[in-house]
C-alpha cells in the first residue's frame, strides 16, 4: 500500500456521504483471468480496492466509494474529502442486497 493510502476509508455503495466534498473519480483495473484460469473474485476485489486507496491521496481524498461492482477486472470509485467528518453513506448503502458483497480494507 502506498504512503497515505492506509488512512483512506472505504464506504459502501449508495448515495454520496454527508458533509464530504467530491474530489473526482478513480478507475482501476487488474487481471481477472490468466489464459483459461479465472482468478479468485474476492482477491480481485481486494486488489482493486487497494489500487483505488493508493490513488486517493493524489486527489486529496480521504474516502472512496465504489460506483458499481467490478466488471472484467475493472472498477470505478468516487473519491471524497471528508476531513474530520465521519463518512456516513446514504440509506441505500446501509443495506447489502441479498447475495451482495461488502468489502473491507485489508492490511498489507
C-alpha positions in Angstrom: 0.0 0.0 0.0 1.3 3.5 -0.9 2.1 6.1 1.7 -1.1 7.8 2.9 -3.4 5.1 1.5 -3.9 3.3 4.8 -5.7 6.3 6.1 -8.2 6.2 3.2 -11.6 4.9 4.2 -13.8 2.8 2.0 -17.5 3.2 2.3 -20.3 1.1 0.9 -22.0 1.9 -2.4 -25.0 4.2 -2.3 -25.7 7.9 -2.1 -22.8 10.4 -1.6 -21.5 10.7 2.0 -23.0 13.6 4.0 -20.6 16.5 4.7 -18.0 15.4 2.2 -16.6 17.2 -0.9 -16.3 15.1 -4.1 -12.8 15.2 -5.4 -13.2 13.1 -8.6 -13.3 9.5 -9.9 -10.7 6.8 -9.7 -10.6 4.0 -12.3 -8.6 0.9 -11.5 -8.0 -2.5 -13.2 -6.3 -5.8 -12.6 -6.1 -9.1 -14.5 -9.2 -11.1 -13.6 -8.1 -14.1 -15.6 -4.9 -15.6 -16.9 -5.2 -17.7 -20.0 -8.1 -20.0 -19.1 -7.8 -19.6 -15.4 -10.3 -17.3 -13.6 -8.8 -15.6 -10.6 -10.5 -15.6 -7.2 -13.2 -12.9 -7.2 -12.5 -11.8 -3.6 -8.8 -11.4 -4.3 -9.6 -9.3 -7.5 -11.9 -7.1 -5.4 -9.2 -6.6 -2.7 -6.6 -5.7 -5.3 -9.0 -3.2 -6.9 -9.8 -1.6 -3.6 -6.1 -1.3 -2.7 -5.3 0.3 -6.0 -8.1 2.8 -5.5 -6.9 3.6 -2.0 -3.4 4.2 -3.4 -4.8 6.7 -5.9 -7.0 8.6 -3.4 -4.2 10.8 -1.7 -3.3 12.1 -5.2 -6.8 13.6 -5.4 -6.5 14.9 -1.8 -9.3 12.4 -1.0 -9.6 10.5 2.3 -12.7 8.4 1.5 -13.6 6.3 -1.5 -16.9 4.7 -2.6 -17.4 2.1 -5.3 -19.6 3.4 -8.1 -20.6 -0.2 -9.0 -19.3 -3.8 -8.8 -16.2 -4.8 -10.6 -16.6 -6.0 -14.2 -13.9 -7.8 -16.2 -11.2 -6.8 -13.6 -12.1 -3.1 -13.7 -13.9 -0.9 -11.2 -14.6 2.9 -10.7 -14.7 4.7 -7.4 -15.8 8.2 -6.3 -13.2 10.0 -4.2 -14.3 12.3 -1.4 -12.6 14.6 1.1 -14.4 14.3 4.4 -11.8 15.6 6.8 -12.8 15.1 10.4 -16.4 14.3 9.4 -17.3 10.7 9.6 -18.4 9.5 6.2 -21.9 8.3 6.5 -23.2 6.5 3.4 -26.7 7.2 2.1 -29.6 4.9 3.1 -29.1 2.6 0.1 -25.5 1.8 1.2 -26.6 0.7 4.6 -28.3 -2.3 3.1 -26.4 -5.1 1.4 -28.6 -6.7 -1.3 -29.3 -10.4 -0.9 -26.3 -12.2 -2.1 -24.4 -8.9 -2.3 -20.8 -8.4 -1.2 -19.4 -5.9 1.2 -15.7 -5.1 1.1 -13.4 -4.1 3.9 -9.8 -2.8 3.8 -7.1 -5.4 4.3 -3.7 -4.7 5.7 -0.7 -5.3 3.5 
